[in-house]
């Protein structure tokens, strides 16, 4: 195990990851570990940490300087892990939304921590006017709004409940009667679409799912990779885009060009702003990146490499879990595919310096897929116990909710940099991203033999905050992580 961490540390050093860290806050907590730990950050920089440990819910309110202002605890209802759907940080309170199932159907129970006096209070239960046979599709928080999405098989509708407070919400309803097999798209064969937020860098873990949900400019975009087009062969697959316009309450379903003779695991799409990226890597030694305008699916740019062609997109060597990267970078499509782990193809896009974007392109293989994926996209990071630390250290930030982090995983990827407007290849871009800093910080704690009972990450005013529970001392420590090149005066650095 120690050899694994040493290798990973070397991988991160070789790839140039460096960051500075400063302590933001440190305080005692009444638990050594937590099943999950979640942060909620208000516009004024105040923080509320939600921890679930041994059937108790703990709320910790910190001011903008990291000082503890209030603590509250409550026994979880019905003696079971609460199904936390999301949070809503407001000026005077931190609101949380739990899922409840009762004799009269599904309900949402809001409760909140009052900032003024630190009291934990329950708001009136939200008795949602759901269509018959509705089931929870997804829930998440974005731009000071908590969204809960439900799908009714009977009426073939999606209802969107948008909460702006603990009790105030608006309903948007989308009739999908003109679209066949909607239930299959949304729920089969396994999980519902995973929500992809934009507060922190996203990783291959989220990107490897074949069904994803994005919110951009008040439109919901569902991406379905590897679906069979109408009348097509089961080996000829496409990517479908379901758009729900929250302003007009209209919906549309469109599709990208079909890919012949492939499998759904060979296709991955990702939405970044108004641009849709689709990455294809097949057993026929083909590596292809397609870039579309999501509004009309017009092709903006395409890169395709076959067999012995050099993959000019490649800006870094292929990095693989637990192994040092190969020194070669300009590889052929065939050699690159051979170096990748088996698994689902994945692409993720993040902002980079100087009007560029960074793409991670590769594969993600979960050997033991989590069996209990929750249909919620609340931006939380589940607690990282000892069994999950290798995953955290190996390029994994879970912001798409899962009941448990996958215990075994393999990923392999390379990076590419493109101009954010023309999508031409850009060379000599240096970037230390969220994932790089979190990876190295977690690895450092493991190397120092710190017992980690839970981990949480969040962003505020451009800074990444990394919190962890030290099992031995029962302290929750929060560090501010910043790319070292941006803060040369920082008190501590790792490189």
HELIX and SHEET records of a PDB file:
HELIX    1   1 UNK A    2  UNK A   14  1                                  13    
HELIX    2   2 UNK A   77  UNK A   79  5                                   3    
HELIX    3   3 UNK A  182  UNK A  187  1                                   6    
HELIX    4   4 UNK A  204  UNK A  207  1                                   4    
HELIX    5   5 UNK A  264  UNK A  266  5                                   3    
HELIX    6   6 UNK A  333  UNK A  339  1                                   7    
HELIX    7   7 UNK A  386  UNK A  393  1                                   8    
HELIX    8   8 UNK A  434  UNK A  447  1                                  14    
HELIX    9   9 UNK A  484  UNK A  486  5                                   3    
SHEET    1   A 5 UNK A 452  UNK A 460  0                                        
SHEET    2   A 5 UNK A 463  UNK A 470 -1                                        
SHEET    3   A 5 UNK A 475  UNK A 483 -1                                        
SHEET    4   A 5 UNK A  19  UNK A  28 -1                                        
SHEET    5   A 5 UNK A 492  UNK A 494 -1                                        
SHEET    1   B 5 UNK A  68  UNK A  75  0                                        
SHEET    2   B 5 UNK A  56  UNK A  62 -1                                        
SHEET    3   B 5 UNK A  47  UNK A  53 -1                                        
SHEET    4   B 5 UNK A  36  UNK A  41 -1                                        
SHEET    5   B 5 UNK A 381  UNK A 382 -1                                        
SHEET    1   C 4 UNK A  84  UNK A  89  0                                        
SHEET    2   C 4 UNK A  93  UNK A 102 -1                                        
SHEET    3   C 4 UNK A 105  UNK A 114 -1                                        
SHEET    4   C 4 UNK A 120  UNK A 122 -1                                        
SHEET    1   D 4 UNK A 134  UNK A 142  0                                        
SHEET    2   D 4 UNK A 145  UNK A 152 -1                                        
SHEET    3   D 4 UNK A 157  UNK A 163 -1                                        
SHEET    4   D 4 UNK A 169  UNK A 175 -1                                        
SHEET    1   E 5 UNK A 194  UNK A 195  0                                        
SHEET    2   E 5 UNK A 211  UNK A 216  1                                        
SHEET    3   E 5 UNK A 219  UNK A 228 -1                                        
SHEET    4   E 5 UNK A 237  UNK A 245 -1                                        
SHEET    5   E 5 UNK A 250  UNK A 255 -1                                        
SHEET    1   F 4 UNK A 267  UNK A 272  0                                        
SHEET    2   F 4 UNK A 275  UNK A 282 -1                                        
SHEET    3   F 4 UNK A 286  UNK A 293 -1                                        
SHEET    4   F 4 UNK A 299  UNK A 306 -1                                        
SHEET    1   G 4 UNK A 319  UNK A 320  0                                        
SHEET    2   G 4 UNK A 409  UNK A 419 -1                                        
SHEET    3   G 4 UNK A 356  UNK A 366 -1                                        
SHEET    4   G 4 UNK A 344  UNK A 352 -1                                        
END                                                                             
